[in-house]
Amino acid sequence: MSAIRFEEVFLKFPGVSHPAVNGCTCKIEAGQLVVILGPSGCGKTTLLKMVNRLYEPTSGRIYLDGTDIQKIQVTQLRRQMGYVIQQSGLFPHMTVAENIAVVPKLLGWSRVQYQARVDELLMLVELSPQEYRDRYPAQLSGGQQQRVGLARALAGDPKVMLMDEPFGAIDAITRQTLQDEILRLQRQLKKTILFVSHDVEEALRLADKIMILQKGQIVQFDTPLNILTRPANPFIYELMGADDRVRQLSLLRVETAMASVSPDYQPQNEHTIGRYDNLRQALSVLLRTGAQKLTVLDGEDVVGILTLEQIRDSARMEVNR
Ligand SMILES: Nc1ncnc2c1ncn2[C@@H]1O[C@H](COP(=O)(O)OP(=O)(O)OP(=O)(O)O)[C@@H](O)[C@H]1O
């Protein structure tokens, strides 16, 4: 896990009048999944590419765990960062196994070690090693290619994952499955993830925090709940399509609105909901059962309680218009 800090980061491409990234300052906490969201051309990809030094800022600094990335050798920096892009970027002449093994081989792992790692990663992204190990990228569907791209990016066990619209070219249903995969992997692996998207629903489903960019500037950096209920300006209000309350509820996880409880909390009724279920499901349970509150579970463990008031507050707008 690793923290990333941007300090007054600015980038102007030569010959372009306006800066692509204009004075970005913010801190990404270790282990968080941050979605960078904004309209086309607002600077999302440029900001991401500065983190692994594919682009260098014109001014400002970026820190990885407190160290200025300028002071880290580029190859060493990139080994700590998995990178997933929209067209998967797989080498077409290499098999799936060879693609995934690229970084472990660079790191000098033995054949036995990297072969085991390839199978482990294929299982992690839910592709059967026996079936897929020896295929070529052209023999995979788009969604499967992205899974392999993800496995390859995870191969060297990087602290940070940079994901640039990884599901942008995938059909809606497969995209949702892949989003669920990312959430499952993230609960398991706890990487620091920077994820570029221009899809609002994707951002709401995935993010611990959403960074909204407009013309190269960060206009809001906050939790999905706060972005929806307290958009910083009318642009964000419009961007989030925040009028639709029911849709909002179906996109927000129960854990975003619940009140946490101590481990010795005794539930007052038998009505429960999962912390990763959404608020719309929670609302249905409350209305169906007439319960005052739901006990929120993470597996077997009680982690919180959720009331109708908390759900209602989640959908209440406070917009400065
Ligand atoms: N190599 C480059 N040279 C000159 N200008 C560039 C270059 N790369 C990006 N830009 C410009 O910088 C701005 C930000 O581009 P960027 O690709 O970061 O946007 P984005 O938010 O990722 O867009 P999209 O969602 O369309 O991918 C745009 O105006 C773009 O035209």
The ligand as an SDF file (V2000), in Angstrom:
LIG
                    3D

 31 33  0  0  0  0  0  0  0  0999 V2000
    0.8360   14.6150  -26.1630 N   0  0  0  0  0  0  0  0  0  0  0  0
    0.0470   15.6860  -26.1880 C   0  0  0  0  0  0  0  0  0  0  0  0
    0.4000   16.8250  -26.8300 N   0  0  0  0  0  0  0  0  0  0  0  0
   -0.3820   17.9110  -26.8220 C   0  0  0  0  0  0  0  0  0  0  0  0
   -1.5690   17.9930  -26.1870 N   0  0  0  0  0  0  0  0  0  0  0  0
   -1.9850   16.8960  -25.5280 C   0  0  0  0  0  0  0  0  0  0  0  0
   -1.2080   15.6920  -25.4930 C   0  0  0  0  0  0  0  0  0  0  0  0
   -1.8830   14.7790  -24.7300 N   0  0  0  0  0  0  0  0  0  0  0  0
   -3.0190   15.3770  -24.3360 C   0  0  0  0  0  0  0  0  0  0  0  0
   -3.0910   16.6500  -24.8090 N   0  0  0  0  0  0  0  0  0  0  0  0
   -4.1640   17.6310  -24.5390 C   0  0  0  0  0  0  0  0  0  0  0  0
   -4.2500   17.7830  -23.1300 O   0  0  0  0  0  0  0  0  0  0  0  0
   -5.6080   17.8720  -22.7120 C   0  0  0  0  0  0  0  0  0  0  0  0
   -5.9050   16.7520  -21.6940 C   0  0  0  0  0  0  0  0  0  0  0  0
   -5.8280   15.5010  -22.3690 O   0  0  0  0  0  0  0  0  0  0  0  0
   -6.0910   14.1140  -21.6110 P   0  0  0  0  0  0  0  0  0  0  0  0
   -5.7940   13.0250  -22.5760 O   0  0  0  0  0  0  0  0  0  0  0  0
   -5.3660   14.1290  -20.3310 O   0  0  0  0  0  0  0  0  0  0  0  0
   -7.6550   14.2130  -21.3340 O   0  0  0  0  0  0  0  0  0  0  0  0
   -8.6640   13.1270  -20.7740 P   0  0  0  0  0  0  0  0  0  0  0  0
   -9.4300   13.8060  -19.7100 O   0  0  0  0  0  0  0  0  0  0  0  0
   -7.9190   11.8980  -20.4190 O   0  0  0  0  0  0  0  0  0  0  0  0
   -9.5850   12.8960  -22.0430 O   0  0  0  0  0  0  0  0  0  0  0  0
  -10.3660   11.5740  -22.5830 P   0  0  0  0  0  0  0  0  0  0  0  0
  -11.4500   11.2640  -21.5970 O   0  0  0  0  0  0  0  0  0  0  0  0
  -10.9080   12.0500  -23.9000 O   0  0  0  0  0  0  0  0  0  0  0  0
   -9.3370   10.4830  -22.7200 O   0  0  0  0  0  0  0  0  0  0  0  0
   -6.4420   17.7890  -23.9710 C   0  0  0  0  0  0  0  0  0  0  0  0
   -6.7680   19.1020  -24.3520 O   0  0  0  0  0  0  0  0  0  0  0  0
   -5.5290   17.1440  -24.9840 C   0  0  0  0  0  0  0  0  0  0  0  0
   -5.8240   17.5690  -26.2930 O   0  0  0  0  0  0  0  0  0  0  0  0
  1  2  1  0
  2  3  1  0
  2  7  2  0
  3  4  2  0
  4  5  1  0
  5  6  2  0
  6  7  1  0
  6 10  1  0
  7  8  1  0
  8  9  2  0
  9 10  1  0
 10 11  1  0
 11 12  1  0
 11 30  1  0
 12 13  1  0
 13 14  1  0
 13 28  1  0
 14 15  1  0
 15 16  1  0
 16 17  2  0
 16 18  1  0
 16 19  1  0
 19 20  1  0
 20 21  2  0
 20 22  1  0
 20 23  1  0
 23 24  1  0
 24 25  2  0
 24 26  1  0
 24 27  1  0
 28 29  1  0
 28 30  1  0
 30 31  1  0
M  END
$$$$
